[in-house]
Amino acid sequence: MPDYQGVDILKEEDDLKRFGMFSWFGYPMPFEERLVLIKEAGFSSTGFWLGPEEDLVAKGRIDLLPELIRSRGLFLEYVHAPDIGCNDVWDKSPAKREEWMHAYRSYIDLCKRHAIPNLVMHVNQSKGEQPGDPTEEGLVVLAELVKAAEDSGIKIAVENTMQPSLLDLIFTRIHSDYFGFCYDTSHDFLYSLRPGELLERWGHRLMVTHLGDNDGVVDRHWLPGLGILDWKEIARWLPMKTFQGSLTLEVFSKDQEKESASDFMASAYQSIQWLQSLLQGEC
């Protein structure tokens, strides 16, 4: 376990990168209370989940979320599309693909309406049933979505999940400054034949980070340094000279029953500081 407390680092305001915390961090509490904890811990940016697990989304009050985030003085970096139905872009049924397109166009419209710069999405599941082979029809639909994002001034960041090779396909076939990469450290070490290879190829298209650790078996969403991931290597891979986004955690408590939400958030901020020290070559 890293000694977060023992790291002497610069304050965030002296650095080039914002520190981010995804607003869905596992504690069952109102959205507004989670935002308060994120801000009080020291983070300056966040994103929110569009799935029904988020109470205000389930209640049809999605448009309230950006206002709540900004009222707390946080930068709203992205919204995360739900992974339910994300495989349907590759479905053989035109009706399924049309339904997928309608949903994702609505997410882009949401981003445009609230000036949210990035939409994070999957093109296959991060768990569970996997799609069949990608199709030409699906690539056409995905390219149409990218064009809609371009027209709206919104960037789409596709996350690496259980089939990393899909990123090679879509980034080779679809070229746009508005179409890039959301790098998930935990997924990379679980599902890639060689972790870090995706960043070698597509780091120049990196838009969003999802930083978290695991035990090598399951996507645990632990704090960096609490699992088996090699964070010194990750720090070496990340293209910090060109990446313009936040260093953002997507994490849960390793022992939520014994750790309060505020204590967890304090540890989370220490962990992102520790990672920053690795990026600066200080430990």
C-alpha positions in Angstrom: 0.0 0.0 0.0 1.5 3.4 -0.9 2.2 5.9 1.8 -0.1 8.7 0.6 0.6 10.8 3.6 4.4 10.7 3.1 4.4 12.2 -0.4 5.5 15.9 -0.6 3.9 17.3 -3.7 2.7 20.5 -5.3 -0.8 21.7 -4.6 -3.3 21.2 -7.5 -3.5 24.9 -8.3 0.2 24.9 -9.0 -0.1 22.0 -11.4 -1.3 21.8 -15.0 -4.0 19.2 -14.4 -7.2 19.3 -12.5 -8.0 16.5 -10.1 -11.3 14.8 -10.8 -13.6 12.4 -8.9 -16.5 10.7 -10.7 -19.7 11.6 -8.8 -20.9 7.9 -8.6 -18.5 6.6 -6.0 -20.5 3.8 -4.3 -22.0 5.4 -1.2 -25.8 5.5 -1.3 -26.4 9.2 -0.6 -28.1 12.1 -2.4 -26.3 13.5 -5.4 -25.9 16.9 -3.7 -24.2 15.4 -0.7 -21.7 13.5 -2.8 -20.8 16.8 -4.6 -20.2 18.5 -1.3 -17.8 15.7 -0.3 -16.0 15.8 -3.6 -15.5 19.6 -3.4 -14.5 19.6 0.3 -11.9 16.9 -0.3 -10.1 19.2 -2.8 -11.3 17.9 -6.2 -12.2 20.4 -8.8 -13.9 18.4 -11.5 -16.4 15.6 -11.9 -18.7 13.7 -14.3 -22.1 12.0 -13.8 -23.7 8.7 -14.8 -26.7 8.6 -17.1 -28.0 5.2 -15.9 -31.0 4.6 -13.7 -28.8 3.9 -10.7 -28.5 7.7 -10.4 -31.7 8.7 -8.6 -32.2 12.0 -10.3 -31.8 10.3 -13.7 -34.3 7.7 -12.8 -36.8 10.4 -11.8 -36.3 12.2 -15.2 -34.5 15.2 -13.7 -31.3 14.9 -15.7 -31.2 18.5 -16.6 -30.9 19.4 -12.9 -27.5 17.6 -12.5 -25.3 20.1 -14.4 -26.7 23.0 -12.4 -26.0 21.2 -9.1 -22.5 20.4 -10.1 -21.6 23.9 -11.2 -23.3 25.5 -8.2 -20.7 23.6 -6.0 -17.9 25.2 -8.0 -16.9 22.0 -9.8 -16.0 21.7 -13.4 -18.3 19.3 -15.3 -15.9 17.4 -17.5 -18.2 14.7 -18.9 -21.3 12.6 -18.8 -21.1 8.9 -18.9 -23.6 7.0 -21.1 -25.1 3.9 -19.5 -23.7 0.6 -20.6 -27.1 -1.0 -20.9 -27.7 -1.6 -24.6 -24.3 -0.3 -25.7 -23.7 -3.4 -27.7 -26.7 -2.6 -29.9 -24.6 -0.5 -32.3 -23.4 -3.9 -33.7 -26.8 -5.6 -33.7 -28.0 -7.1 -37.0 -31.4 -5.6 -36.6 -31.7 -2.1 -38.2 -34.4 -1.3 -35.6 -31.9 -2.0 -32.8 -29.3 0.2 -34.3 -31.8 3.0 -34.9 -32.9 2.7 -31.2 -29.2 2.9 -30.2 -28.6 6.0 -32.4 -31.7 7.7 -31.0 -30.5 7.2 -27.4 -26.9 8.4 -28.1 -28.1 11.4 -30.0 -30.1 12.4 -27.0 -26.9 12.2 -24.9 -25.1 14.5 -27.3 -28.1 16.9 -27.2 -27.8 16.9 -23.4 -24.2 17.7 -23.6 -24.8 20.5 -26.0 -27.7 21.9 -24.0 -25.5 22.2 -20.9 -22.1 22.9 -22.5 -20.6 19.6 -21.3 -17.5 19.0 -23.4 -17.3 15.2 -23.3 -19.6 12.2 -23.7 -18.0 9.0 -22.3 -19.4 5.8 -23.8 -18.8 2.1 -24.3 -19.0 0.2 -27.6 -19.2 -3.1 -25.8 -20.0 -4.1 -22.2 -17.5 -3.8 -19.4 -19.0 -7.0 -18.0 -21.5 -9.7 -18.9 -22.5 -10.8 -22.4 -20.3 -9.6 -25.2 -21.6 -8.6 -28.7 -20.9 -10.5 -31.9 -18.3 -9.4 -34.4 -18.4 -5.7 -35.2 -20.2 -4.9 -38.4 -19.9 -2.4 -41.3 -23.5 -1.3 -40.6 -22.4 -0.5 -37.0 -19.4 1.4 -38.1 -21.6 3.5 -40.4 -24.0 4.3 -37.5 -21.0 5.1 -35.2 -19.6 7.4 -37.8 -23.0 9.2 -38.1 -22.9 9.7 -34.3 -19.4 11.2 -34.5 -20.6 13.6 -37.2 -23.5 14.6 -35.0 -21.1 15.2 -32.1 -18.8 17.3 -34.4 -21.8 19.4 -35.5 -22.7 20.0 -31.8 -19.1 20.7 -30.7 -19.1 17.7 -28.3 -16.3 15.2 -28.0 -17.0 11.4 -27.8 -14.6 9.5 -25.6 -14.8 5.7 -26.0 -13.7 3.6 -23.0 -11.6 0.5 -23.3 -13.7 -2.4 -21.9 -13.7 -6.2 -22.4 -12.7 -6.1 -26.1 -9.8 -3.7 -26.4 -9.3 -4.6 -30.1 -12.6 -2.8 -30.9 -10.8 0.5 -30.2 -8.2 -0.3 -32.8 -11.0 -0.9 -35.3 -13.0 2.2 -34.6 -10.1 4.6 -34.3 -8.6 3.3 -37.5 -11.8 3.7 -39.4 -13.2 6.9 -37.9 -11.0 9.9 -37.9 -12.2 13.0 -36.1 -10.8 15.5 -33.5 -14.2 14.9 -31.8 -13.7 11.2 -31.4 -11.2 9.8 -28.9 -10.3 7.7 -26.0 -11.3 7.3 -22.3 -8.6 5.3 -20.7 -9.7 3.0 -17.9 -6.6 1.7 -16.0 -8.5 -1.2 -14.3 -10.0 -2.5 -17.6 -6.6 -2.3 -19.3 -4.9 -4.6 -16.7 -7.9 -7.0 -16.7 -8.6 -7.3 -20.4 -5.6 -6.3 -22.5 -3.0 -8.8 -23.6 -0.4 -6.2 -22.9 -1.4 -3.3 -20.6 -0.3 0.1 -21.9 -0.4 -0.9 -25.5 -3.6 1.0 -26.2 -2.1 4.2 -24.8 1.0 3.6 -27.0 -1.3 3.5 -30.1 -4.0 5.9 -29.1 -2.7 8.1 -26.4 -2.7 11.0 -28.8 -6.5 10.7 -28.8 -6.8 10.6 -25.0 -9.7 12.8 -23.8 -10.8 11.4 -20.4 -9.2 9.2 -17.7 -10.9 6.6 -15.4 -8.2 5.8 -12.8 -8.7 2.9 -10.5 -7.1 -0.3 -9.2 -8.1 -4.0 -8.9 -7.1 -7.4 -7.6 -6.3 -8.8 -11.1 -9.6 -10.8 -11.1 -12.5 -8.3 -10.9 -13.0 -4.6 -11.7 -12.9 -3.5 -8.1 -12.6 0.3 -8.6 -10.2 0.5 -5.7 -8.0 3.6 -5.1 -4.7 3.6 -7.0 -2.1 1.7 -5.1 -4.5 -0.6 -3.2 -4.4 -3.4 -5.8 -2.0 -5.1 -8.3 -1.7 -2.4 -11.0 1.8 -1.1 -11.7 1.3 2.7 -11.2 4.8 3.6 -12.0 4.3 2.1 -15.4 0.9 3.8 -15.8 2.6 7.1 -15.0 5.2 6.4 -17.6 2.5 5.6 -20.2 0.2 8.5 -19.7 0.8 11.2 -22.4 0.8 14.1 -20.0 2.5 16.5 -22.5 -0.5 16.3 -24.8 -3.4 15.3 -22.6 -5.6 18.3 -21.7 -8.1 16.7 -19.4 -8.3 16.0 -15.7 -6.7 13.2 -13.7 -10.0 11.6 -12.7 -10.7 8.7 -10.3 -13.5 6.2 -10.9 -13.3 4.5 -7.5 -15.2 2.9 -4.6 -14.1 2.2 -1.1 -12.3 -1.0 -0.5 -14.1 -1.4 2.9 -17.2 0.8 2.8 -18.7 -0.7 6.0 -15.7 0.5 8.0 -14.9 3.8 6.1 -17.1 6.8 6.1 -17.8 8.6 2.9 -15.8 11.7 4.0 -12.8 9.6 5.1 -12.9 7.7 1.8 -13.0 11.0 -0.1 -10.0 12.3 1.9 -8.1 9.1 1.0 -9.1 9.4 -2.6 -7.7 12.9 -2.8 -4.4 11.7 -1.2 -4.3 8.9 -3.8 -4.6 11.3 -6.7 -1.9 13.4 -5.2 0.3 10.3 -4.9 -0.3 9.5 -8.5 0.6 13.1 -9.5 3.9 12.7 -7.6 4.6 9.6 -9.8 3.9 11.6 -12.9 6.3 14.2 -11.7 8.9 11.5 -10.9 9.0 12.3 -7.2 8.8 8.8 -5.9 
